[in-house]
């Protein structure tokens, strides 16, 4: 159906492409089963952000309890069951030796990054940007300015149109259609087809001396799913090919 030369390198490449396409298909099925709404995802990310903030505040609070801070530092350094990363890093290696009065400074910066990143990972409707508020005398009021700086919900670019477009794009990308797994297969198998076959990867038809036949691509993909997922019909395959070609 693909019209490829029947040799070992081609067949090996086809086998690998076929395997990888089905791997993408199975991953897509898992993603569909575990799909969560934006509201649920945002709530979980918000929880991560708040928990990270609490840990940051707790570590910062140790600054007023030097003895407790020192005890925790020593236990981190001597913990016999401490986790070591694949590149040899440990929690103790993150202690800041240059700040004896604040040894957890680096760790707190990482925790802060987690909190801020979790907030930024949420897909929420951007708030309109507003100019800095001024006092009656026309001078900037420092308190509102500080509030603006600390407000992590502000549009990151300060460009309302760009932020709204980004939000729409992120919201659309979050959606998973019923053909999500099939689309993942088609995208990956297209790579193998284009690399190996002299025929176009298309949902259309072709003509030969034997007459009018179904598109090679549709027939080949139907054969792919014949045993693994026979419920996928030619029309679903045609629609998936069109979407992939359009994307």
C-alpha positions as CSV (number, residue, x, y, z in Angstrom):
1,X,0.0,0.0,0.0
2,X,2.8,2.4,0.8
3,X,4.8,1.4,-2.3
4,X,8.1,1.2,-0.5
5,X,11.0,-0.9,-1.6
6,X,11.0,-4.3,0.2
7,X,14.4,-4.2,1.9
8,X,15.6,-4.7,5.4
9,X,16.3,-1.0,6.2
10,X,12.9,0.1,4.9
11,X,11.0,-2.6,6.7
12,X,12.9,-1.9,9.9
13,X,12.1,1.8,9.7
14,X,8.4,1.0,9.0
15,X,8.3,-1.4,11.9
16,X,9.8,1.3,14.2
17,X,7.5,4.0,12.9
18,X,4.5,1.7,13.4
19,X,5.5,0.9,16.9
20,X,6.1,4.6,17.8
21,X,2.7,5.5,16.3
22,X,0.9,3.0,18.5
23,X,2.9,4.1,21.5
24,X,1.6,7.7,20.8
25,X,-1.9,6.2,20.4
26,X,-1.8,4.5,23.8
27,X,-0.4,7.6,25.4
28,X,-3.2,9.5,23.9
29,X,-5.8,7.1,25.3
30,X,-4.2,7.5,28.8
31,X,-4.4,11.3,28.4
32,X,-8.1,11.0,27.5
33,X,-8.9,8.8,30.5
34,X,-7.0,11.1,32.9
35,X,-8.3,14.4,31.3
36,X,-9.2,17.0,33.8
37,X,-11.1,20.3,33.3
38,X,-9.3,23.6,33.4
39,X,-11.1,24.4,36.6
40,X,-9.8,21.2,38.3
41,X,-6.3,21.7,37.0
42,X,-6.2,25.3,38.1
43,X,-7.4,24.3,41.6
44,X,-4.7,21.8,41.9
45,X,-2.0,24.2,40.7
46,X,-3.3,26.8,43.1
47,X,-2.9,24.3,45.9
48,X,0.7,23.7,45.0
49,X,1.3,27.4,44.9
50,X,-0.3,28.0,48.3
51,X,1.5,25.0,49.9
52,X,4.8,26.3,48.5
53,X,4.1,29.7,49.9
54,X,3.4,28.2,53.3
55,X,6.7,26.3,53.3
56,X,8.4,29.5,52.2
57,X,6.9,31.4,55.1
58,X,7.8,28.6,57.6
59,X,11.4,28.6,56.5
60,X,11.5,32.3,56.7
61,X,10.1,32.2,60.2
62,X,13.0,30.1,61.3
63,X,15.2,33.2,60.9
64,X,13.7,34.4,64.3
65,X,14.6,31.1,65.9
66,X,18.3,30.8,65.3
67,X,18.7,27.7,67.4
68,X,15.9,25.8,65.7
69,X,17.3,26.9,62.3
70,X,20.7,25.6,63.3
71,X,19.3,22.3,64.4
72,X,17.4,21.8,61.1
73,X,20.6,22.8,59.1
74,X,22.7,20.2,61.0
75,X,20.1,17.4,60.5
76,X,19.9,18.2,56.7
77,X,23.7,17.9,56.5
78,X,23.9,14.7,58.5
79,X,20.7,12.9,57.4
80,X,21.8,9.3,56.8
81,X,18.8,8.6,54.5
82,X,18.9,11.7,52.4
83,X,18.0,11.6,48.8
84,X,20.7,12.0,46.2
85,X,19.8,13.0,42.7
86,X,21.1,11.2,39.6
87,X,23.8,13.9,39.2
88,X,24.9,13.7,42.9
89,X,23.0,16.7,44.3
90,X,21.5,16.5,47.8
91,X,19.4,18.9,49.9
92,X,22.5,19.7,51.9
93,X,24.2,20.9,48.8
94,X,21.6,23.6,48.5
95,X,22.4,25.1,51.9
96,X,24.0,28.5,51.5
97,X,27.4,28.5,53.3
98,X,27.9,32.2,52.5
99,X,24.8,33.1,54.6
100,X,25.4,31.6,58.0
101,X,22.5,33.6,59.4
102,X,20.2,32.4,56.6
103,X,21.4,29.0,55.3
104,X,18.1,28.1,53.7
105,X,18.2,31.2,51.4
106,X,18.8,29.1,48.2
107,X,16.2,26.6,49.1
108,X,13.6,29.3,49.7
109,X,14.3,30.8,46.3
110,X,13.6,27.4,44.7
111,X,10.4,27.1,46.8
112,X,9.4,30.6,45.7
113,X,10.0,29.6,42.1
114,X,7.7,26.6,42.5
115,X,4.9,28.9,43.9
116,X,5.2,31.5,41.2
117,X,5.5,28.8,38.4
118,X,2.4,27.0,39.7
119,X,0.5,30.3,39.5
120,X,1.8,31.0,36.0
121,X,0.9,27.5,34.9
122,X,-2.8,28.2,35.6
123,X,-4.8,29.0,32.5
124,X,-7.1,31.8,33.6
125,X,-8.8,34.8,32.0
126,X,-6.3,37.6,32.1
127,X,-7.2,40.7,34.1
128,X,-7.1,44.1,32.2
129,X,-4.0,46.1,32.8
130,X,-4.5,49.4,34.6
131,X,-2.2,52.4,35.0
132,X,-0.5,53.0,38.3
133,X,-2.8,54.8,40.8
134,X,-1.8,58.3,41.8
135,X,-2.5,60.4,44.9
136,X,-4.6,63.5,44.7
137,X,-1.4,65.6,44.5
138,X,-0.4,63.8,41.4
139,X,2.5,62.0,43.0
140,X,2.8,58.2,42.9
141,X,1.4,56.5,46.0
142,X,4.0,53.9,47.1
143,X,1.5,51.6,48.8
144,X,-0.6,50.8,45.6
145,X,2.6,50.5,43.6
146,X,3.9,47.9,46.0
147,X,0.6,46.1,45.7
148,X,0.9,46.0,42.0
149,X,4.4,44.6,42.2
150,X,3.2,41.8,44.5
151,X,0.1,41.0,42.5
152,X,1.0,37.8,40.6
153,X,-2.4,37.8,38.8
154,X,-1.4,40.9,36.7
155,X,-1.1,40.3,33.0
156,X,2.5,39.3,32.5
157,X,3.1,41.3,29.4
158,X,1.0,44.3,30.3
159,X,-0.4,43.9,26.7
160,X,-4.1,43.1,27.1
161,X,-4.6,42.0,23.5
162,X,-1.6,39.7,23.6
163,X,-2.5,38.2,26.9
164,X,-6.1,37.5,25.8
165,X,-4.9,35.9,22.6
166,X,-2.5,33.7,24.6
167,X,-5.2,32.7,27.0
168,X,-7.5,31.7,24.1
169,X,-4.7,29.7,22.6
170,X,-3.9,27.9,25.9
171,X,-7.6,27.2,26.6
172,X,-8.1,25.7,23.1
173,X,-4.9,23.6,23.5
174,X,-6.2,22.2,26.7
175,X,-9.3,20.6,25.1
176,X,-9.1,17.0,24.1
177,X,-11.4,15.7,21.5
178,X,-12.7,12.2,21.3
179,X,-10.2,11.5,18.5
180,X,-7.2,12.7,20.5
181,X,-5.5,9.3,20.6
182,X,-6.1,8.7,16.8
183,X,-4.7,12.1,16.0
184,X,-1.5,11.3,17.9
185,X,-1.2,8.0,15.9
186,X,-1.7,9.7,12.6
187,X,0.8,12.5,13.3
188,X,3.5,10.0,14.2
189,X,2.8,7.6,11.4
190,X,2.8,10.4,8.9
191,X,6.5,10.9,9.7
192,X,7.2,7.3,8.7
193,X,5.0,7.5,5.6
194,X,6.6,10.6,4.2
195,X,10.1,9.3,4.9
196,X,9.4,5.9,3.2
197,X,6.6,6.1,0.7
198,X,6.7,7.8,-2.7
199,X,2.9,8.3,-2.4
200,X,1.3,11.3,-0.7
201,X,-0.1,11.1,2.8
202,X,-3.7,12.1,2.0
203,X,-7.3,11.2,2.7
204,X,-8.2,11.5,-1.0
205,X,-8.3,8.9,-3.8
206,X,-5.9,7.8,-6.5
207,X,-6.4,6.4,-9.9
208,X,-4.4,3.5,-11.5
209,X,-5.0,1.2,-14.4
210,X,-7.2,-1.0,-12.2
211,X,-9.6,1.9,-11.7
212,X,-10.8,3.9,-8.7
213,X,-9.5,2.7,-5.4
214,X,-9.7,4.0,-1.8
215,X,-6.8,6.2,-0.8
216,X,-3.6,4.3,0.0
217,X,-3.2,6.1,3.3
218,X,-6.8,5.4,4.5
219,X,-6.5,1.8,3.6
220,X,-3.1,1.4,5.2
221,X,-4.3,3.0,8.5
222,X,-7.4,0.9,8.5
223,X,-5.2,-2.1,8.3
224,X,-3.0,-0.8,11.1
225,X,-6.1,-0.7,13.4
226,X,-7.7,-3.9,12.1
227,X,-6.5,-6.0,15.1
228,X,-5.6,-3.4,17.7
229,X,-8.7,-1.1,17.5
230,X,-11.1,-2.3,14.9
231,X,-13.8,0.1,16.1
232,X,-11.9,2.9,14.4
233,X,-13.7,3.3,11.0
234,X,-12.5,4.8,7.7
235,X,-14.5,8.0,8.2
236,X,-12.7,8.6,11.6
237,X,-9.4,8.0,9.9
238,X,-10.3,10.4,7.0
239,X,-11.3,13.1,9.5
240,X,-8.1,12.6,11.5
241,X,-5.9,12.8,8.3
242,X,-7.7,16.1,7.3
243,X,-7.0,17.6,10.8
244,X,-3.4,16.6,10.7
245,X,-2.9,18.0,7.2
246,X,-4.7,21.2,8.2
247,X,-2.5,21.6,11.3
